[in-house]
Amino acid sequence: MKRLPGWADYILIPLLNLSLALGVAALVVLAIGENPLDALRVMIEGAFLYEGAFGYTLYYTTSFIFTGLAVAVAFHARLFNIGGEGQAYLGGLGGLLVCLAFDGWMPSAILIPLAIAGAAAMGAAWAIIPGWLQAHRGSHIVITTIMFNFIGAGLMVALLAGALMRSGQSNPESREIADAARLPAIHDIANALGFDMASTPLNLAFPLALLACVGVWVLIWRTRWGYALRAMGESGSAAVYAGIPVKRMIVTAMAISGALAGLMAINTLLGAQGKVVLNFPSGFGFTGIAVALMGRSHPVGILLAAFLFGALFQGGTELDFEFQTITREMVLVIQGLIILFSGALSLMFVPWVARRIGRA
Amino acid sequence: MSHTPSRPGPAPGPVGSSYATPAIRLTGITKRFGPVIANDAVDLEIAPGTIHGIIGENGAGKSTLVSILYGFYTADSGAIEIEGRPAPILTSADAIAHGIGMVHQHFMLVPTFTVLENIMLGAEGGAMLRGGAAATRAELLRLERDYALEIDPDAVIEELPVGLQQRVEILKALRRGARILILDEPTGVLTPAETDRFFDILRGLREQGVTIVLITHKLREIMEVTDTVSVMRRGRMIGHRTTSETTREELADMMVGRAVSLQVERIATQPGAVAMAVQGLTWHDEGGVARLSDISLDLRAGDILGLAGVSGNGQSELLDLLSGIAPVQEGRLVIGERIVDRSAAMDPAEMRRAGIAHIPEDRHRRALVLPFEARENAVLGYHDGPQTGSGRLLDPTAMQAHCETLMARFDVRPPAPRLPAIGFSGGNQQKLVLAREIETEPRIMLIGQPTRGVDIGGIAFIHAEIMARKAAGCAILLVSVELDEILALADRIAVMNAGRIIGEIPRGEADVTRLGLMMAGVEAAA
């Protein structure tokens, strides 16, 4: 395929995809008898303007950044990690186990980093198995990571309804972790500093996600490991020629990918919710695939795409409140369209744009 | 159709046209790819029933030109006339309808199908095969008779020698009614004997009135078989000649725009100690087929061992084993003190650390990561070394400087370290690879097809660099399908056929005929 100039690849194509998705979504809204412009206004207000709306948007953005980065790291080695959902879920287990074991006595300064490491380690462990199977047994990573989502979900149901279930409760969820393990909320910090800010679930996981973006950029483009990873992704045979240990690279790439997905759990467990509830990744792991595709596997693109999806998620919730006819499922349809056009069909416009540019 | 043109054939172009209508007339063909002008107002006229050669360096635009003629690309401007009628060729189907057939460098045959099935492909004639098969068989018999192209219609393609597979390609084109046949670098895969037979076929087709367009970069073939020749350089048509009235030297000058010597200056050295000994290597592929049988060779310091042979006779597998890409199964390698065998493997990284540089045959798949910038490719395989800087992170400044040094020393053009490798011409890609591998001053060099797809200017440069490494005491294994290259560079010549070394002879005793026999599998006469 022909290469496009950077501005077309990173800006024009995503905008075209997004416009098309919104255009089709507008038709859907029209079809159920509502005014698409009204719907758009509600979504924008709901995502940015209502009190606390922006905090919610950034809270969701945080989760999308982690799962998007996870998919991107693996994708640089041309490994399609579909297992972000399960890896995030298991990441929650890793963080939770650290908290359950130590939150009685350990100070925050040690407990929080340890819980973060626990989440990352467990997410990594859940991705290493498919990685190893791909490297050494040739089991296709797409199939195995999908399967591991189901295995992970089953395991978590068993634990949350069994050994980890809060005593004296009938909800399948863990007990709340101690305050010492909680990441401070941004609105608490702002209020302490004298700024007035509405209460939102946005917490310190957000700056950590921004740090992760920088970290992934350095990892991919400034380390020897990242060089080897990209070489392997672009040309497996050249990587073998260069003496890059391809099998080991597959396993480590999946480990890092899984660790990033696992970190999504700190946004909920250590941040907003303070506990692990049933099915808490609620599709964010899957949406990470669309985030990575739309962001072209680059941290800056992922940041922007994650923000877009965060706004959509929050704005969509508002849509659900405002319109009787637009249900939660309807919002899912709109999000689905955006994922379809910017994820699965993300390259649809490339030949068309290449021709236009080529002719100019 | 028994029209036989007088030889030498009439010159194309405006000079002395002695025929009524040309088979092909291209006027002002221009084709751009972004900023690159692949064809710049190219004019070409080819007389019917002649063999017309188009010669030029890589990237000169000859493949683009015939691709336009065959409908793979559409010209930005210019006109095509076939047999005197304007022919707007937009697709390959248009080209076929105008009686144009093309034989590609890489055959487009289904290996597990028979000759008949391959020739039927795309012209099956109805839902049931029976009728079409019978018609094709009859047609094939007629073609065999008319053109003296004998072939067993029921032979399976993959069991045929390459020369016969090529014949099937030609028959396929003729079956579709081709009166104009385009052949793109057709002899690259043939032995010298097969090439001779192939040229006889071309002459036979000409007798039958077929017009043949032969794309090649080999001057010898132009001189041997064509009636007329056109030379292209950098997208432009430089000139047309009647073959019998020109010389190799004139054509070479026209191709490169300056006089070049086709001979490399040899440097005499005294061969030193054995740097790598290959002892009894036998290797089976995943399907259990023996690709190498009992290979033994010595690589000596200050000595070039040339390994000749038609491609696909085990040279690639041998290079993979010697460079550590594939593990040794039977036999062993002795590299200084180290022994590499089934139980003690060395991977490519270790081989590199042991002072073994490898210039792979497949530049695009192995030697380079095409989407990577030149400065990233300049450290491929050495990314853990000082080439990427001394810190924990990659140092882009160091990589840039390293790449600039290599580009200056090896005259890589354009000297743009941030340009992706895919943006360089074949010759400049190869210079970059060579620069990367030579710069570490290796003790042993494994070199595969160093000048494949490289223009004449580049070939001279690369040959001189290889010779200079030999003079510096490097032990060199040179694998090439170009006998001229082997004869120009090697001190000793080994010939491979069907995974075996047929023989090894000193350069002084080698000539094209003897090597050609050995390449065909005839043991060297002592």
Boltz contact constraints between the chains, C-beta under 6 A:
constraints:
  - contact:
      token1: [A, 222]
      token2: [B, 393]
      max_distance: 6.0
  - contact:
      token1: [A, 222]
      token2: [B, 394]
      max_distance: 6.0
  - contact:
      token1: [A, 223]
      token2: [B, 393]
      max_distance: 6.0
  - contact:
      token1: [A, 224]
      token2: [B, 383]
      max_distance: 6.0
  - contact:
      token1: [A, 224]
      token2: [B, 384]
      max_distance: 6.0
  - contact:
      token1: [A, 227]
      token2: [B, 383]
      max_distance: 6.0
  - contact:
      token1: [A, 231]
      token2: [B, 369]
      max_distance: 6.0
  - contact:
      token1: [A, 234]
      token2: [B, 369]
      max_distance: 6.0
  - contact:
      token1: [A, 234]
      token2: [B, 371]
      max_distance: 6.0
  - contact:
      token1: [A, 235]
      token2: [B, 369]
      max_distance: 6.0
  - contact:
      token1: [A, 237]
      token2: [B, 365]
      max_distance: 6.0
  - contact:
      token1: [A, 237]
      token2: [B, 366]
      max_distance: 6.0
  - contact:
      token1: [A, 238]
      token2: [B, 366]
      max_distance: 6.0
  - contact:
      token1: [A, 238]
      token2: [B, 369]
      max_distance: 6.0
  - contact:
      token1: [A, 240]
      token2: [B, 325]
      max_distance: 6.0
  - contact:
      token1: [A, 241]
      token2: [B, 360]
      max_distance: 6.0
  - contact:
      token1: [A, 241]
      token2: [B, 366]
      max_distance: 6.0
  - contact:
      token1: [A, 242]
      token2: [B, 380]
      max_distance: 6.0
  - contact:
      token1: [A, 242]
      token2: [B, 381]
      max_distance: 6.0
  - contact:
      token1: [A, 243]
      token2: [B, 347]
      max_distance: 6.0
  - contact:
      token1: [A, 243]
      token2: [B, 348]
      max_distance: 6.0
  - contact:
      token1: [A, 243]
      token2: [B, 349]
      max_distance: 6.0
  - contact:
      token1: [A, 243]
      token2: [B, 381]
      max_distance: 6.0
